[in-house]
Amino acid sequence: YLHGRSVAAPLADRLTAAGLPTRGVTVYDQQACGLTPGAAECLATAPDVIVPLFSARSVRLFLDALGGSPKARLHLCLISKNLLSHLPEALRRQARCAEKPDGTALLDLIDRVMSSRTP
């Protein structure tokens, strides 16, 4: 099972415990980085901002970088309903979830959100 350094669950252990011997191998490390100056400016000045979030870790990193309340209205696009529990209650109301937990479904959701924002 190929995975990143940060994993949401010990999948290899779970598969092995279920009778399918599995070995996990870390093949990449996603480095955390803060908001760019442009992203921080956008959150402070834009009326609406679409934020795609792919994992519980990306939710945590975004919330940490966000700090206080942004001036922008956030449209959080989550790859999975599982991520809702990682958001504060106030932000859950601003979140929508992809129909399936994959990149294509998340892009479809972003497209729908963008289309609903155009006059």
Buried (B, 14 or more C-beta within 10 A) or exposed (E): BEBEEBBEEEEBEEBBEEEEEEEBEEEEEEEEEEBEEEEBEBBEEEEEBBBBBBBBBBBBBBBEBBEEEBEBEBBBBBBBEEBBEBBEEEBBEEBBBBEEBEEEBBEBBBEBBEEEEEE
